[in-house]
Amino acid sequence: MRILAIDHGTARCGCAISDPSGTLVRPLPVIEPPEPGRVAALAAENEAELVVVGLPISLSGDEGDQARVARRFADEVAQLVVVPVETYDERFTTALAQASARGGARAAEDSLAAAHLLESFIDSRARG
């Protein structure tokens, strides 16, 4: 299953896509500014079968204002695509993206965060 992951931010969205088998992940260019219509177009262009939007949850597990904004964005995307849209906990993806960038990854940091989000989502599904 090809999955599109979105790391939603107020200025831009990092994006990543899996291969059709749902095992390999690659970052895509960012969407700036974040627009649900552009995410929907990206999903169609990449033949995504699922869209996952990162949900910023605090370390204590609480959802704040940013999580509400991300949920609203996911709902807007869901109205524009014909595939399911889910949210997924994005804790630690920014730190992982920064480490990847320091390690030489060449993609935009926001898209690296989306790639880590997608890897985590795929791993969680594999574990059941």
VEXNUZA-736133 format. One record per residue: x, y, z negated of N, C-alpha, C, CB in turn. Coordinates in steps of 0.001 Angstrom, whole numbers, plus 500000, padded with zeros to 6 digits. Glycine has a CB too. Example, Ala and Ser with C-alpha at 12.3 -4.5 7.8 and 13.67 -1.06 7.14 Angstrom:
BEGIN
{nX = 513190 nY = 494310 nZ = 492200 caX = 512300 caY = 495500 caZ = 492200 cX = 513200 cY = 496700 cZ = 492200 cbX = 511308 cbY = 495527 cbZ = 490954}
{nX = 512850 nY = 497750 nZ = 492920 caX = 513670 caY = 498940 caZ = 492860 cX = 512900 cY = 500030 cZ = 492130 cbX = 514084 cbY = 499402 cbZ = 494275}
//
This chain:
BEGIN
{nX = 500843 nY = 498826 nZ = 500000 caX = 500000 caY = 500000 caZ = 500000 cX = 500894 cY = 501245 cZ = 500000 cbX = 499038 cbY = 499994 cbZ = 498776}
{nX = 500669 nY = 502117 nZ = 500934 caX = 501426 caY = 503367 caZ = 501019 cX = 500786 cY = 504389 cZ = 500070 cbX = 501461 cbY = 503911 cbZ = 502498}
{nX = 501604 nY = 504925 nZ = 499153 caX = 501114 caY = 505839 caZ = 498119 cX = 501829 cY = 507170 cZ = 498250 cbX = 501321 cbY = 505246 cbZ = 496700}
{nX = 501071 nY = 508254 nZ = 498194 caX = 501605 caY = 509610 caZ = 498174 cX = 501549 cY = 510121 cZ = 496745 cbX = 500817 cbY = 510548 cbZ = 499139}
{nX = 502686 nY = 510610 nZ = 496247 caX = 502728 caY = 511170 caZ = 494891 cX = 502937 cY = 512666 cZ = 494987 cbX = 503853 cbY = 510512 cbZ = 494038}
{nX = 502263 nY = 513384 nZ = 494105 caX = 502327 caY = 514841 caZ = 494056 cX = 502710 cY = 515272 cZ = 492648 cbX = 500974 cbY = 515478 cbZ = 494480}
{nX = 503806 nY = 516048 nZ = 492560 caX = 504193 caY = 516682 caZ = 491303 cX = 503683 cY = 518117 cZ = 491394 cbX = 505774 cbY = 516620 cbZ = 491051}
{nX = 502489 nY = 518346 nZ = 490867 caX = 501819 caY = 519642 caZ = 491010 cX = 502442 cY = 520694 cZ = 490103 cbX = 500330 cbY = 519508 cbZ = 490701}
{nX = 502692 nY = 521847 nZ = 490668 caX = 503169 caY = 522988 caZ = 489909 cX = 502427 cY = 524233 cZ = 490363 cbX = 504694 cbY = 523165 cbZ = 490070}
{nX = 502588 nY = 525308 nZ = 489627 caX = 501874 caY = 526529 caZ = 489988 cX = 502460 cY = 527204 cZ = 491221 cbX = 501886 cbY = 527494 cbZ = 488828}
{nX = 503750 nY = 527007 nZ = 491489 caX = 504394 caY = 527623 caZ = 492645 cX = 504482 cY = 526689 cZ = 493841 cbX = 505772 cbY = 528089 cbZ = 492273}
{nX = 504644 nY = 525393 nZ = 493582 caX = 504819 caY = 524423 caZ = 494671 cX = 504489 cY = 523022 cZ = 494162 cbX = 506274 cbY = 524473 cbZ = 495236}
{nX = 504339 nY = 522117 nZ = 495123 caX = 504111 caY = 520704 caZ = 494818 cX = 505271 cY = 519907 cZ = 495379 cbX = 502751 cbY = 520201 cbZ = 495401}
{nX = 505888 nY = 519104 nZ = 494529 caX = 506846 caY = 518131 caZ = 495007 cX = 506071 cY = 516953 cZ = 495559 cbX = 507825 cbY = 517690 cbZ = 493883}
{nX = 506611 nY = 516321 nZ = 496590 caX = 505901 caY = 515228 caZ = 497247 cX = 506839 cY = 514052 cZ = 497493 cbX = 505284 cbY = 515703 cbZ = 498571}
{nX = 506290 nY = 512851 nZ = 497406 caX = 507042 caY = 511638 caZ = 497709 cX = 506071 cY = 510602 cZ = 498252 cbX = 507793 cbY = 511099 cbZ = 496449}
{nX = 506603 nY = 509705 nZ = 499059 caX = 505765 caY = 508671 caZ = 499675 cX = 506445 cY = 507316 cZ = 499515 cbX = 505504 cbY = 508982 cbZ = 501184}
{nX = 505635 nY = 506292 nZ = 499376 caX = 506184 caY = 504931 caZ = 499338 cX = 506109 cY = 504330 cZ = 500740 cbX = 505411 cbY = 504036 cbZ = 498307}
{nX = 506859 nY = 503264 nZ = 500949 caX = 506750 caY = 502524 caZ = 502201 cX = 505446 cY = 501714 cZ = 502144 cbX = 508010 cbY = 501585 cbZ = 502433}
{nX = 505035 nY = 501103 nZ = 503272 caX = 503766 caY = 500355 caZ = 503277 cX = 503690 cY = 499220 cZ = 502253 cbX = 503537 cbY = 499787 cbZ = 504640}
{nX = 504853 nY = 498664 nZ = 501882 caX = 504824 caY = 497581 caZ = 500900 cX = 504698 cY = 498111 cZ = 499471 cbX = 506080 cbY = 496726 cbZ = 501026}
{nX = 504828 nY = 499432 nZ = 499292 caX = 504720 caY = 500026 caZ = 497967 cX = 505919 cY = 499750 cZ = 497094 cbX = 503494 cbY = 499532 cbZ = 497289}
{nX = 507091 nY = 499540 nZ = 497710 caX = 508277 caY = 499255 caZ = 496905 cX = 509350 cY = 500331 cZ = 497022 cbX = 508857 cbY = 497926 cbZ = 497306}
{nX = 509542 nY = 500891 nZ = 498205 caX = 510550 caY = 501932 caZ = 498391 cX = 509899 cY = 503302 cZ = 498367 cbX = 511312 cbY = 501727 cbZ = 499710}
{nX = 510593 nY = 504255 nZ = 497761 caX = 510051 caY = 505609 caZ = 497615 cX = 511037 cY = 506596 cZ = 498206 cbX = 509761 cbY = 505947 cbZ = 496123}
{nX = 510502 nY = 507602 nZ = 498933 caX = 511371 caY = 508664 caZ = 499426 cX = 510707 cY = 510018 cZ = 499218 cbX = 511706 cbY = 508450 cbZ = 500916}
{nX = 511504 nY = 511006 nZ = 498827 caX = 510971 caY = 512355 caZ = 498661 cX = 510594 cY = 512953 cZ = 500011 cbX = 511992 cbY = 513254 cbZ = 497948}
{nX = 509617 nY = 513830 nZ = 499997 caX = 509192 caY = 514592 caZ = 501166 cX = 509423 cY = 516072 cZ = 500876 cbX = 507689 cbY = 514310 cbZ = 501519}
{nX = 509340 nY = 516922 nZ = 501882 caX = 509450 caY = 518368 caZ = 501617 cX = 508341 cY = 518844 cZ = 500677 cbX = 509393 cbY = 519163 cbZ = 502941}
{nX = 508631 nY = 519908 nZ = 499933 caX = 507643 caY = 520467 caZ = 499011 cX = 506536 cY = 521179 cZ = 499785 cbX = 508316 cbY = 521440 cbZ = 498020}
{nX = 505415 nY = 521323 nZ = 499143 caX = 504309 caY = 522121 caZ = 499661 cX = 504299 cY = 523407 cZ = 498845 cbX = 502918 cbY = 521350 cbZ = 499570}
{nX = 504490 nY = 524518 nZ = 499531 caX = 504599 caY = 525802 caZ = 498846 cX = 503819 cY = 526852 cZ = 499622 cbX = 506081 cbY = 526227 cbZ = 498688}
{nX = 502820 nY = 527457 nZ = 499011 caX = 502270 caY = 527243 caZ = 497675 cX = 501426 cY = 525964 cZ = 497636 cbX = 501423 cbY = 528457 cbZ = 497243}
{nX = 501087 nY = 525504 nZ = 496440 caX = 500310 caY = 524259 caZ = 496321 cX = 498883 cY = 524458 cZ = 496830 cbX = 500284 cbY = 523773 cbZ = 494855}
{nX = 498538 nY = 523726 nZ = 497875 caX = 497198 caY = 523826 caZ = 498463 cX = 496635 cY = 522429 cZ = 498677 cbX = 497233 cbY = 524613 cbZ = 499804}
{nX = 495455 nY = 522154 nZ = 498149 caX = 494856 caY = 520829 caZ = 498312 cX = 494722 cY = 520408 cZ = 499777 cbX = 493496 cbY = 520804 cbZ = 497657}
{nX = 494416 nY = 521344 nZ = 500646 caX = 494268 caY = 521013 caZ = 502066 cX = 495563 cY = 520519 cZ = 502684 cbX = 493772 cbY = 522218 cbZ = 502832}
{nX = 496673 nY = 521083 nZ = 502273 caX = 497965 caY = 520641 caZ = 502800 cX = 498329 cY = 519259 cZ = 502255 cbX = 499066 cbY = 521660 cbZ = 502446}
{nX = 497937 nY = 518987 nZ = 501007 caX = 498148 caY = 517645 caZ = 500448 cX = 497304 cY = 516634 cZ = 501220 cbX = 497792 cbY = 517609 cbZ = 498927}
{nX = 496054 nY = 516984 nZ = 501502 caX = 495181 caY = 516088 caZ = 502265 cX = 495760 cY = 515820 cZ = 503650 cbX = 493769 cbY = 516686 cbZ = 502389}
{nX = 496280 nY = 516855 nZ = 504298 caX = 496888 caY = 516679 caZ = 505620 cX = 498118 cY = 515779 cZ = 505533 cbX = 497270 cbY = 518044 cbZ = 506225}
{nX = 498917 nY = 515956 nZ = 504487 caX = 500104 caY = 515134 caZ = 504294 cX = 499715 cY = 513671 cZ = 504067 cbX = 500934 cbY = 515660 cbZ = 503108}
{nX = 498663 nY = 513460 nZ = 503313 caX = 498179 caY = 512090 caZ = 503067 cX = 497744 cY = 511440 cZ = 504379 cbX = 496999 cbY = 512095 cbZ = 502055}
{nX = 497015 nY = 512176 nZ = 505204 caX = 496557 caY = 511633 caZ = 506484 cX = 497740 cY = 511385 cZ = 507422 cbX = 495545 cbY = 512591 cbZ = 507144}
{nX = 498645 nY = 512339 nZ = 507491 caX = 499818 caY = 512234 caZ = 508368 cX = 500676 cY = 511019 cZ = 508026 cbX = 500664 cbY = 513503 cbZ = 508273}
{nX = 500782 nY = 510709 nZ = 506736 caX = 501605 caY = 509587 caZ = 506284 cX = 500811 cY = 508300 cZ = 506071 cbX = 502302 cbY = 509957 cbZ = 505007}
{nX = 499531 nY = 508327 nZ = 506433 caX = 498646 caY = 507168 caZ = 506300 cX = 498634 cY = 506619 cZ = 504881 cbX = 499065 cbY = 506076 cbZ = 507267}
{nX = 498590 nY = 507528 nZ = 503915 caX = 498541 caY = 507130 caZ = 502508 cX = 497211 cY = 506441 cZ = 502212 cbX = 498737 cbY = 508359 cbZ = 501580}
{nX = 497298 nY = 505415 nZ = 501384 caX = 496098 caY = 504695 caZ = 500973 cX = 495678 cY = 505065 cZ = 499554 cbX = 496328 cbY = 503193 cbZ = 501072}
{nX = 496518 nY = 505849 nZ = 498894 caX = 496261 caY = 506317 caZ = 497542 cX = 497088 cY = 507576 cZ = 497324 cbX = 496600 cbY = 505218 cbZ = 496479}
{nX = 496518 nY = 508547 nZ = 496616 caX = 497241 caY = 509760 caZ = 496223 cX = 497311 cY = 509769 cZ = 494704 cbX = 496542 cbY = 511068 cbZ = 496775}
{nX = 498522 nY = 509989 nZ = 494178 caX = 498725 caY = 510056 caZ = 492734 cX = 499243 cY = 511447 cZ = 492397 cbX = 499716 cbY = 508946 cbZ = 492238}
{nX = 498541 nY = 512131 nZ = 491510 caX = 498933 caY = 513469 caZ = 491072 cX = 499475 cY = 513362 cZ = 489649 cbX = 497725 cbY = 514474 cbZ = 491144}
{nX = 500656 nY = 513916 nZ = 489452 caX = 501276 caY = 513888 caZ = 488131 cX = 500465 cY = 514664 cZ = 487106 cbX = 502681 cbY = 514447 cbZ = 488201}
{nX = 500327 nY = 514089 nZ = 485932 caX = 499575 caY = 514700 caZ = 484840 cX = 500535 cY = 515047 cZ = 483714 cbX = 498449 cbY = 513755 cbZ = 484334}
{nX = 500756 nY = 516348 nZ = 483490 caX = 501696 caY = 516751 caZ = 482433 cX = 501094 cY = 516566 cZ = 481042 cbX = 502114 cbY = 518213 cbZ = 482626}
{nX = 501533 nY = 515516 nZ = 480387 caX = 501062 caY = 515194 caZ = 479043 cX = 502211 cY = 515461 cZ = 478076 cbX = 500564 cbY = 513702 cbZ = 478945}
{nX = 501891 nY = 516005 nZ = 476924 caX = 502929 caY = 516300 caZ = 475935 cX = 503486 cY = 515001 cZ = 475354 cbX = 502369 cbY = 517199 cbZ = 474808}
{nX = 504620 nY = 515103 nZ = 474687 caX = 505224 caY = 513916 caZ = 474076 cX = 504300 cY = 513262 cZ = 473060 cbX = 506536 cbY = 514283 cbZ = 473409}
{nX = 503423 nY = 514078 nZ = 472445 caX = 502483 caY = 513528 caZ = 471468 cX = 501270 cY = 512876 cZ = 472140 cbX = 502018 cbY = 514628 cbZ = 470518}
{nX = 501185 nY = 512999 nZ = 473473 caX = 500069 caY = 512398 caZ = 474191 cX = 498906 cY = 513331 cZ = 474427 cbX = 499591 cbY = 511218 cbZ = 473457}
{nX = 499050 nY = 514594 nZ = 474025 caX = 497969 caY = 515565 caZ = 474206 cX = 498000 cY = 516169 cZ = 475601 cbX = 498064 cbY = 516671 cbZ = 473157}
{nX = 496831 nY = 516570 nZ = 476074 caX = 496710 caY = 517278 caZ = 477339 cX = 496450 cY = 518745 cZ = 477053 cbX = 495583 cbY = 516675 cbZ = 478216}
{nX = 497241 nY = 519604 nZ = 477661 caX = 497081 caY = 521040 caZ = 477490 cX = 496540 cY = 521700 cZ = 478743 cbX = 498396 cbY = 521669 cbZ = 477107}
{nX = 496778 nY = 522990 nZ = 478850 caX = 496285 caY = 523765 caZ = 479988 cX = 496825 cY = 523249 cZ = 481317 cbX = 496654 cbY = 525225 cbZ = 479820}
{nX = 498116 nY = 522912 nZ = 481375 caX = 498710 caY = 522432 caZ = 482618 cX = 498069 cY = 521125 cZ = 483070 cbX = 500213 cbY = 522245 cbZ = 482448}
{nX = 497716 nY = 520268 nZ = 482130 caX = 497060 caY = 519006 caZ = 482481 cX = 495676 cY = 519278 cZ = 483068 cbX = 496949 cbY = 518083 cbZ = 481242}
{nX = 494956 nY = 520240 nZ = 482503 caX = 493637 caY = 520595 caZ = 483040 cX = 493771 cY = 521137 cZ = 484464 cbX = 492941 cbY = 521639 cbZ = 482131}
{nX = 494805 nY = 521947 nZ = 484706 caX = 495050 caY = 522488 caZ = 486048 cX = 495369 cY = 521347 cZ = 487017 cbX = 496214 cbY = 523523 cbZ = 486024}
{nX = 496190 nY = 520399 nZ = 486589 caX = 496546 caY = 519264 caZ = 487448 cX = 495318 cY = 518403 cZ = 487744 cbX = 497647 cbY = 518408 cbZ = 486784}
{nX = 494473 nY = 518181 nZ = 486756 caX = 493244 caY = 517397 caZ = 486974 cX = 492330 cY = 518109 cZ = 487976 cbX = 492492 cbY = 517167 cbZ = 485628}
{nX = 492218 nY = 519421 nZ = 487839 caX = 491390 caY = 520208 caZ = 488758 cX = 491944 cY = 520096 cZ = 490186 cbX = 491336 cbY = 521700 cbZ = 488308}
{nX = 493268 nY = 520195 nZ = 490307 caX = 493910 caY = 520074 caZ = 491608 cX = 493642 cY = 518688 cZ = 492200 cbX = 495428 cbY = 520329 cbZ = 491489}
{nX = 493777 nY = 517636 nZ = 491396 caX = 493503 caY = 516274 caZ = 491859 cX = 492053 cY = 516140 cZ = 492326 cbX = 493796 cbY = 515256 cbZ = 490740}
{nX = 491128 nY = 516750 nZ = 491603 caX = 489715 caY = 516713 caZ = 492002 cX = 489502 cY = 517416 cZ = 493341 cbX = 488835 cbY = 517366 cbZ = 490922}
{nX = 490199 nY = 518531 nZ = 493550 caX = 490086 caY = 519261 caZ = 494819 cX = 490641 cY = 518430 cZ = 495972 cbX = 490828 cbY = 520610 cbZ = 494736}
{nX = 491768 nY = 517762 nZ = 495733 caX = 492342 caY = 516890 caZ = 496759 cX = 491375 cY = 515747 cZ = 497064 cbX = 493720 cbY = 516332 cbZ = 496303}
{nX = 490787 nY = 515169 nZ = 496024 caX = 489869 caY = 514036 caZ = 496191 cX = 488684 cY = 514381 cZ = 497085 cbX = 489364 cbY = 513568 cbZ = 494835}
{nX = 488262 nY = 515638 nZ = 497074 caX = 487140 caY = 516058 caZ = 497915 cX = 487534 cY = 516140 cZ = 499390 cbX = 486611 cbY = 517409 cbZ = 497446}
{nX = 488839 nY = 516137 nZ = 499666 caX = 489322 caY = 516336 caZ = 501035 cX = 489901 cY = 515092 cZ = 501683 cbX = 490350 cbY = 517400 cbZ = 501044}
{nX = 490079 nY = 514022 nZ = 500916 caX = 490675 caY = 512799 caZ = 501461 cX = 489674 cY = 511657 cZ = 501390 cbX = 491967 cbY = 512429 cbZ = 500699}
{nX = 489937 nY = 510622 nZ = 502174 caX = 489044 caY = 509459 caZ = 502188 cX = 489627 cY = 508299 cZ = 501388 cbX = 488774 cbY = 509014 cbZ = 503626}
{nX = 490720 nY = 508560 nZ = 500686 caX = 491378 caY = 507537 caZ = 499865 cX = 491242 cY = 507920 cZ = 498398 cbX = 492883 cbY = 507376 cbZ = 500259}
{nX = 491422 nY = 506975 nZ = 497498 caX = 491341 caY = 507304 caZ = 496073 cX = 492444 cY = 508280 cZ = 495647 cbX = 491428 cbY = 506028 cbZ = 495237}
{nX = 492128 nY = 509084 nZ = 494650 caX = 493088 caY = 510003 caZ = 494035 cX = 493098 cY = 509698 cZ = 492545 cbX = 492721 cbY = 511520 cbZ = 494315}
{nX = 494290 nY = 509469 nZ = 492003 caX = 494449 caY = 509175 caZ = 490583 cX = 495431 cY = 510167 cZ = 489982 cbX = 494932 cbY = 507714 cbZ = 490361}
{nX = 495375 nY = 510292 nZ = 488667 caX = 496405 caY = 511043 caZ = 487952 cX = 497258 cY = 510034 cZ = 487198 cbX = 495778 cbY = 512113 cbZ = 486976}
{nX = 498506 nY = 510448 nZ = 486915 caX = 499420 caY = 509553 caZ = 486205 cX = 500373 cY = 510389 cZ = 485368 cbX = 500206 cbY = 508645 cbZ = 487196}
{nX = 500658 nY = 509926 nZ = 484193 caX = 501539 caY = 510594 caZ = 483231 cX = 502897 cY = 510892 cZ = 483874 cbX = 501723 cbY = 509721 cbZ = 481961}
{nX = 503275 nY = 512152 nZ = 483875 caX = 504531 caY = 512540 caZ = 484513 cX = 505627 cY = 512888 cZ = 483512 cbX = 504295 cbY = 513713 cbZ = 485423}
{nX = 505460 nY = 512488 nZ = 482259 caX = 506499 caY = 512779 caZ = 481272 cX = 507859 cY = 512294 cZ = 481750 cbX = 506155 cbY = 512135 cbZ = 479930}
{nX = 508852 nY = 513108 nZ = 481526 caX = 510263 caY = 512814 caZ = 481809 cX = 510652 cY = 512882 cZ = 483286 cbX = 510590 cbY = 511459 cbZ = 481294}
{nX = 509707 nY = 513092 nZ = 484203 caX = 510081 caY = 513101 caZ = 485619 cX = 510976 cY = 514284 cZ = 485965 cbX = 508835 cbY = 513128 cbZ = 486489}
{nX = 510775 nY = 515428 nZ = 485324 caX = 511631 caY = 516590 caZ = 485605 cX = 513061 cY = 516315 cZ = 485147 cbX = 511078 cbY = 517862 cbZ = 484906}
{nX = 513215 nY = 515725 nZ = 483975 caX = 514558 caY = 515397 caZ = 483485 cX = 515228 cY = 514375 cZ = 484400 cbX = 514492 cbY = 514857 cbZ = 482040}
{nX = 514478 nY = 513392 nZ = 484859 caX = 515028 caY = 512404 caZ = 485784 cX = 515419 cY = 513050 cZ = 487110 cbX = 514019 cbY = 511280 cbZ = 486025}
{nX = 514587 nY = 513983 nZ = 487585 caX = 514886 caY = 514683 caZ = 488836 cX = 516155 cY = 515513 cZ = 488700 cbX = 513709 cbY = 515581 cbZ = 489248}
{nX = 516314 nY = 516180 nZ = 487561 caX = 517527 caY = 516976 caZ = 487340 cX = 518759 cY = 516079 cZ = 487318 cbX = 517425 cbY = 517769 cbZ = 486021}
{nX = 518643 nY = 514920 nZ = 486705 caX = 519762 caY = 513977 caZ = 486681 cX = 520079 cY = 513473 cZ = 488089 cbX = 519446 cbY = 512792 cbZ = 485752}
{nX = 519046 nY = 513216 nZ = 488878 caX = 519257 caY = 512774 caZ = 490257 cX = 519955 cY = 513856 cZ = 491069 cbX = 517920 cbY = 512399 cbZ = 490913}
{nX = 519538 nY = 515098 nZ = 490869 caX = 520159 caY = 516220 caZ = 491593 cX = 521626 cY = 516345 cZ = 491201 cbX = 519409 cbY = 517550 cbZ = 491302}
{nX = 521906 nY = 516202 nZ = 489912 caX = 523302 caY = 516256 caZ = 489460 cX = 524106 cY = 515097 cZ = 490034 cbX = 523373 cbY = 516236 cbZ = 487925}
{nX = 523448 nY = 513988 nZ = 490282 caX = 524106 caY = 512816 caZ = 490835 cX = 524283 cY = 512875 cZ = 492342 cbX = 523335 cbY = 511598 cbZ = 490477}
{nX = 523811 nY = 513959 nZ = 492967 caX = 524027 caY = 514141 caZ = 494396 cX = 522807 cY = 513992 cZ = 495278 cbX = 525026 cbY = 513199 cbZ = 494840}
{nX = 521637 nY = 513741 nZ = 494712 caX = 520437 caY = 513649 caZ = 495538 cX = 520203 cY = 514983 cZ = 496231 cbX = 519203 cbY = 513249 cbZ = 494686}
{nX = 519799 nY = 514927 nZ = 497489 caX = 519722 caY = 516148 caZ = 498286 cX = 518314 cY = 516721 cZ = 498434 cbX = 520280 cbY = 515885 cbZ = 499635}
{nX = 517317 nY = 516041 nZ = 497991 caX = 515945 caY = 516526 caZ = 498119 cX = 515678 cY = 517631 cZ = 497099 cbX = 514940 cbY = 515369 cbZ = 497936}
{nX = 514610 nY = 518387 nZ = 497329 caX = 514183 caY = 519417 caZ = 496378 cX = 513863 cY = 518770 cZ = 495037 cbX = 512950 cbY = 520195 cbZ = 496916}
{nX = 514210 nY = 519464 nZ = 493963 caX = 514013 caY = 518904 caZ = 492625 cX = 512557 cY = 518516 cZ = 492373 cbX = 514467 cbY = 519901 cbZ = 491570}
{nX = 511610 nY = 519314 nZ = 492860 caX = 510195 caY = 518990 caZ = 492661 cX = 509822 cY = 517685 cZ = 493370 cbX = 509306 cbY = 520139 cbZ = 493170}
{nX = 510397 nY = 517464 nZ = 494546 caX = 510118 caY = 516221 caZ = 495262 cX = 510841 cY = 515039 cZ = 494640 cbX = 510512 cbY = 516354 cbZ = 496721}
{nX = 512007 nY = 515277 nZ = 494053 caX = 512665 caY = 514213 caZ = 493291 cX = 511803 cY = 513820 cZ = 492095 cbX = 514074 cbY = 514663 cbZ = 492820}
{nX = 511191 nY = 514810 nZ = 491445 caX = 510287 caY = 514520 caZ = 490323 cX = 509097 cY = 513693 cZ = 490811 cbX = 509793 cbY = 515837 cbZ = 489655}
{nX = 508560 nY = 514028 nZ = 491991 caX = 507450 caY = 513254 caZ = 492559 cX = 507897 cY = 511824 cZ = 492859 cbX = 506915 cbY = 513929 cbZ = 493846}
{nX = 509135 nY = 511658 nZ = 493331 caX = 509648 caY = 510319 caZ = 493614 cX = 509764 cY = 509506 cZ = 492325 cbX = 511016 cbY = 510402 cbZ = 494320}
{nX = 510248 nY = 510126 nZ = 491260 caX = 510335 caY = 509412 caZ = 489974 cX = 508944 cY = 509088 cZ = 489438 cbX = 511117 cbY = 510251 cbZ = 488939}
{nX = 508009 nY = 510008 nZ = 489611 caX = 506619 caY = 509767 caZ = 489221 cX = 506093 cY = 508539 cZ = 489960 cbX = 505731 cbY = 511013 cbZ = 489522}
{nX = 506336 nY = 508484 nZ = 491255 caX = 505832 caY = 507382 caZ = 492066 cX = 506501 cY = 506057 cZ = 491685 cbX = 506055 cbY = 507677 cbZ = 493552}
{nX = 507786 nY = 506078 nZ = 491440 caX = 508474 caY = 504857 caZ = 491000 cX = 507888 cY = 504349 cZ = 489691 cbX = 509983 cbY = 505114 cbZ = 490836}
{nX = 507635 nY = 505254 nZ = 488749 caX = 507047 caY = 504873 caZ = 487473 cX = 505640 cY = 504311 cZ = 487659 cbX = 507013 cbY = 506071 cbZ = 486527}
{nX = 504850 nY = 504951 nZ = 488526 caX = 503492 caY = 504493 caZ = 488792 cX = 503514 cY = 503090 cZ = 489392 cbX = 502768 cbY = 505470 cbZ = 489736}
{nX = 504387 nY = 502868 nZ = 490383 caX = 504494 caY = 501560 caZ = 491016 cX = 504925 cY = 500506 cZ = 490002 cbX = 505484 cbY = 501609 cbZ = 492187}
{nX = 505906 nY = 500835 nZ = 489166 caX = 506372 caY = 499901 caZ = 488132 cX = 505251 cY = 499543 cZ = 487164 cbX = 507555 cbY = 500503 cbZ = 487360}
{nX = 504452 nY = 500538 nZ = 486768 caX = 503375 caY = 500265 caZ = 485812 cX = 502318 cY = 499358 cZ = 486422 cbX = 502732 cbY = 501573 cbZ = 485341}
{nX = 502059 nY = 499518 nZ = 487706 caX = 501086 caY = 498650 caZ = 488376 cX = 501612 cY = 497220 cZ = 488491 cbX = 500748 cbY = 499202 cbZ = 489771}
{nX = 502912 nY = 497099 nZ = 488727 caX = 503517 caY = 495765 caZ = 488856 cX = 503466 cY = 495018 cZ = 487525 cbX = 504979 cbY = 495876 cbZ = 489345}
{nX = 503590 nY = 495786 nZ = 486413 caX = 503537 caY = 495169 caZ = 485080 cX = 502113 cY = 494815 cZ = 484690 cbX = 504143 cbY = 496104 cbZ = 484031}
{nX = 501138 nY = 495419 nZ = 485391 caX = 499749 caY = 495126 caZ = 485107 cX = 499245 cY = 495986 cZ = 484049 cbX = 499555 cbY = 493721 cbZ = 484736}
//
